[in-house]
Every structure is written in structure tokens, then in C-alpha cells.
Amino acid sequence: MLANFIYVRPKSLDEAFRYLSIQGSRVHAGGTDLLGCLRDHVFEASKVVSLSNIKSLREIKKGGQSGMRIGALTTLREVAGNSEVKKHYTALAQAASEVASPQLRNQGTLGGNLCQKPRCWYYRGDFHCLRKGGEECFAVAGENTFHCIFGGESCYIVHPSDTAPALGALAARIHIRGPKGQRSLALEDFHVPPSKDYRKETRLGPGEIVTEIELPPHVEGLRSSYRKVRARQSWDFALAGVALGLVFKGDQVQKARVFLSGVAPVPWRSREVEEVVTGKRLDEATVRKAAEAAVQRAKPLGQNAYKIPLLCGLIEEQLLAIARS
Ligand SMILES: Cc1cc2nc3c(=O)[nH]c(=O)nc-3n(C[C@H](O)[C@H](O)[C@H](O)COP(=O)(O)OP(=O)(O)OC[C@H]3O[C@@H](n4cnc5c(N)ncnc54)[C@H](O)[C@@H]3O)c2cc1C
């Protein structure tokens, strides 16, 4: 059952920051993740601050020389259906259309997708795990089928977002505003790995919110894609996923950005794959080498070694598909 809280809908960012400066306040965007967390008592909130009345957070400022800026409150359905996103930032459109179900994409926002809490059943369940202030990560000796194979260290969650790896592959920047002003971070610097702090998922400070996601201007020769593998076709989180942002000159890869989902506590940049494919034609030997390089540093737990061949196959298929597209 949900505990009582006060619900407010400020009309401006300044008003929102005033509410968010009160201890116990939580940002509410679409609420598809937040309300589940409150219902399951993952954390509590005395005040829920809805951003839904702040119109400026829902604008999409179109392309051109300065790239594209997508307001954090833009729904996943709007992102997936936007013609400019589909044409120039294909990986993002594909990732947004792969999130959950049509109902959740209608309600869930891009900003909320980046800031959502982990789906680990110990974290979400009735367990006082490390991330919730306890002493241990129960996944290490427990049920770890869906946990990470990279970057686990103390806590073995996987980052649940589909859009974050796509935004990483597209070199997006996250714009943040708070009581102390504004700043922006590259997508790969926005999420916090357990090695830095196992209590935090993002670098947002107290009272700060994500306002916009900025995509760089479209580059000639850029092709991008996102694909995830899940246990069920209806709606499900990624068991493994791969986002590619490759700049081709002819049939050769000039630049590569590769991010993996479903396998690490943060969107996982695979510099190993990037190194293998840069300067190469994506023939079968190269893509095999890239897939092998991707999993070299994998450290599976007791029940999730299946993610290694799954990821290898996915990377090979996606690299061959993008070369042929
Ligand atoms: C059944 C189900 C299936 C799902 N499947 C998927 C899936 O396949 N892939 C996937 O990626 N996600 C999935 N999700 C997770 C979630 O619904 C989506 O990620 C959605 O995009 C969250 O957006 P929201 O606007 O509803 O966020 P909210 O629930 O409003 O917020 C989520 C969190 O982010 C914070 N927050 C929200 N917006 C901001 C902001 N602008 N600035 C700072 N903090 C903010 C909130 O305080 C909260 O902690 C699923 C959820 C459910 C319930």
C-alpha cells in the first residue's frame, strides 16, 4: 500500500526547485517507475513534485546545425514516433519503441527513463541490501539470473534503461538544472557505477533535475541502431542489448560508439568493440573478433553466464546488419 504524501504540480522550474529543496521530496515525471517504488517501499516520499505542468520540459527543438534538444518530459511514445529522431537518431527511436508496453510508453518520459531505479529483485523486494544501506549484495550468493556480468564489484544490478545506451552511442549530453544553476554531462558520465558509489544511480545532486537531452548535429555517414533481447516479447527488460553509433566512409567504419544494456550497472561503453571495428570493413571475421573482445572482461555470477554467448551473438548480428543497411 502507498503511504500518504503531498502531491504538488508547480508551473515553473523555480517553483519546482522550491518544493524540491524540502527534504523527502521526489520528482514525478510519468510516475511509471516512481509509484512502483513508493508502493513497494523501496524508498518513501513526503512530497511528490510533478513536473507535468512545466511546458518547457516537453519541447522538442529540431535538428539543424545545433543538433536536437528533447525536453526531459517528452514521452517515450513521442520520442519513438518523431520523424527527425527516426531519420537521424535511429538508435534512440528504436530504443524508445522497445521500452515496456504502449501504455507505459504513453506515460513514461525520456528523463524518467534515464533516472529510473534498478530492477534488482533484492533492491525492489523486502531485503535490506547494500544499495539500500545494508551490508551485502544478496545477488552474489542468491538468485542472479538477471544480474550484471560487467562492472559489478560490490553491487550487481543491471541498469534498466533502454534509451540510455542508445543516447550513449549517439554521444548525447544530459542537461541538468538545480538550485545552484545549470550544467551538462556526457551520457557516459551521468550514471554512477558501484565502484564510485553503490548508493547512487546518477550524478544528480540534491534538488537537481534533468531538463533536456541534447543530441549532436547529424554527421554524414552516421548509422545507428539499438536491439535488445528479452525473455518475453510482450514487455520485458533487456537480458542483453547493444546500441551502435557508427560513422561509415564507404564500407569502412571511421568512428564507433558502442554501448551495451542489460549486462552492467551503468550503460556499458564497450571500447573493446569500438577498437576492433574502427578503420575496418565489417566482414564476418571482424565482427566475430569484435564480439569476442566485448566479453573478454566479463565476470559472470553463478546463474548468468548465458549472457556471454547471448551478447556475442547479438553484437555479431547487429554489426553485420548495420553494415548491410
Ligand atoms: C511493467 C514495466 C515495464 C517496464 N519496462 C521497461 C523497459 O523495457 N525498458 C525500460 O527502459 N524501462 C522500463 N520500465 C521502466 C519505466 O517505466 C520507464 O523507464 C519510464 O521511462 C520511466 O519514466 P517516468 O516518466 O514514468 O519516470 P518516473 O516514474 O516519473 O520517475 C522515475 C525516477 O526518475 C526520477 N525522475 C523522473 N524524471 C526526472 C527528471 N526529469 N529529473 C530528475 N529525476 C527524474 C523520479 O524521481 C524517479 O525516481 C518499465 C516499467 C514497468 C512498470
The ligand as an SDF file (V2000), in Angstrom:
LIG
                    3D

 53 58  0  0  0  0  0  0  0  0999 V2000
    5.8910   -3.0900  -16.2700 C   0  0  0  0  0  0  0  0  0  0  0  0
    7.0550   -2.1790  -16.5730 C   0  0  0  0  0  0  0  0  0  0  0  0
    7.9130   -2.4760  -17.6130 C   0  0  0  0  0  0  0  0  0  0  0  0
    8.9790   -1.6450  -17.9100 C   0  0  0  0  0  0  0  0  0  0  0  0
    9.8110   -1.9650  -18.9440 N   0  0  0  0  0  0  0  0  0  0  0  0
   10.8520   -1.1580  -19.2460 C   0  0  0  0  0  0  0  0  0  0  0  0
   11.7310   -1.4800  -20.3190 C   0  0  0  0  0  0  0  0  0  0  0  0
   11.5630   -2.4760  -21.0190 O   0  0  0  0  0  0  0  0  0  0  0  0
   12.7570   -0.6540  -20.5630 N   0  0  0  0  0  0  0  0  0  0  0  0
   12.9900    0.4870  -19.8340 C   0  0  0  0  0  0  0  0  0  0  0  0
   13.9330    1.2010  -20.1160 O   0  0  0  0  0  0  0  0  0  0  0  0
   12.1850    0.8050  -18.7950 N   0  0  0  0  0  0  0  0  0  0  0  0
   11.1160    0.0330  -18.4930 C   0  0  0  0  0  0  0  0  0  0  0  0
   10.2840    0.3570  -17.4450 N   0  0  0  0  0  0  0  0  0  0  0  0
   10.6380    1.4690  -16.5500 C   0  0  0  0  0  0  0  0  0  0  0  0
    9.8940    2.8370  -16.7020 C   0  0  0  0  0  0  0  0  0  0  0  0
    8.5420    2.7350  -16.8080 O   0  0  0  0  0  0  0  0  0  0  0  0
   10.4040    3.6400  -17.8380 C   0  0  0  0  0  0  0  0  0  0  0  0
   11.7750    3.6730  -17.7730 O   0  0  0  0  0  0  0  0  0  0  0  0
    9.8880    5.0950  -17.8930 C   0  0  0  0  0  0  0  0  0  0  0  0
   10.5430    5.7440  -18.9440 O   0  0  0  0  0  0  0  0  0  0  0  0
   10.1090    5.9120  -16.6210 C   0  0  0  0  0  0  0  0  0  0  0  0
    9.6900    7.2330  -16.8990 O   0  0  0  0  0  0  0  0  0  0  0  0
    8.6630    8.0120  -15.9780 P   0  0  0  0  0  0  0  0  0  0  0  0
    8.4860    9.3540  -16.5930 O   0  0  0  0  0  0  0  0  0  0  0  0
    7.4220    7.2360  -15.7430 O   0  0  0  0  0  0  0  0  0  0  0  0
    9.5140    8.1260  -14.6600 O   0  0  0  0  0  0  0  0  0  0  0  0
    9.0330    8.3450  -13.1490 P   0  0  0  0  0  0  0  0  0  0  0  0
    8.4590    7.0950  -12.6330 O   0  0  0  0  0  0  0  0  0  0  0  0
    8.2230    9.5790  -13.0130 O   0  0  0  0  0  0  0  0  0  0  0  0
   10.4620    8.6080  -12.4800 O   0  0  0  0  0  0  0  0  0  0  0  0
   11.4450    7.5990  -12.3970 C   0  0  0  0  0  0  0  0  0  0  0  0
   12.5620    8.0800  -11.4760 C   0  0  0  0  0  0  0  0  0  0  0  0
   13.2860    9.1380  -12.0920 O   0  0  0  0  0  0  0  0  0  0  0  0
   13.1580   10.3710  -11.3610 C   0  0  0  0  0  0  0  0  0  0  0  0
   12.9300   11.3950  -12.3900 N   0  0  0  0  0  0  0  0  0  0  0  0
   11.9830   11.3530  -13.3580 C   0  0  0  0  0  0  0  0  0  0  0  0
   12.1390   12.3900  -14.1950 N   0  0  0  0  0  0  0  0  0  0  0  0
   13.1930   13.1020  -13.7300 C   0  0  0  0  0  0  0  0  0  0  0  0
   13.8550   14.2920  -14.1790 C   0  0  0  0  0  0  0  0  0  0  0  0
   13.4660   14.9700  -15.2730 N   0  0  0  0  0  0  0  0  0  0  0  0
   14.9140   14.7530  -13.4730 N   0  0  0  0  0  0  0  0  0  0  0  0
   15.3290   14.0820  -12.3610 C   0  0  0  0  0  0  0  0  0  0  0  0
   14.7620   12.9430  -11.8910 N   0  0  0  0  0  0  0  0  0  0  0  0
   13.7020   12.4620  -12.5810 C   0  0  0  0  0  0  0  0  0  0  0  0
   12.0000   10.1620  -10.3850 C   0  0  0  0  0  0  0  0  0  0  0  0
   12.1570   10.8880   -9.1820 O   0  0  0  0  0  0  0  0  0  0  0  0
   12.0460    8.6460  -10.1470 C   0  0  0  0  0  0  0  0  0  0  0  0
   12.9890    8.3310   -9.1430 O   0  0  0  0  0  0  0  0  0  0  0  0
    9.1870   -0.4660  -17.1450 C   0  0  0  0  0  0  0  0  0  0  0  0
    8.3130   -0.1650  -16.0880 C   0  0  0  0  0  0  0  0  0  0  0  0
    7.2510   -1.0040  -15.8110 C   0  0  0  0  0  0  0  0  0  0  0  0
    6.3360   -0.6280  -14.6720 C   0  0  0  0  0  0  0  0  0  0  0  0
  1  2  1  0
  2  3  1  0
  2 52  2  0
  3  4  2  0
  4  5  1  0
  4 50  1  0
  5  6  2  0
  6  7  1  0
  6 13  1  0
  7  8  2  0
  7  9  1  0
  9 10  1  0
 10 11  2  0
 10 12  1  0
 12 13  2  0
 13 14  1  0
 14 15  1  0
 14 50  1  0
 15 16  1  0
 16 17  1  0
 16 18  1  0
 18 19  1  0
 18 20  1  0
 20 21  1  0
 20 22  1  0
 22 23  1  0
 23 24  1  0
 24 25  2  0
 24 26  1  0
 24 27  1  0
 27 28  1  0
 28 29  2  0
 28 30  1  0
 28 31  1  0
 31 32  1  0
 32 33  1  0
 33 34  1  0
 33 48  1  0
 34 35  1  0
 35 36  1  0
 35 46  1  0
 36 37  1  0
 36 45  1  0
 37 38  2  0
 38 39  1  0
 39 40  1  0
 39 45  2  0
 40 41  1  0
 40 42  2  0
 42 43  1  0
 43 44  2  0
 44 45  1  0
 46 47  1  0
 46 48  1  0
 48 49  1  0
 50 51  2  0
 51 52  1  0
 52 53  1  0
M  END
$$$$
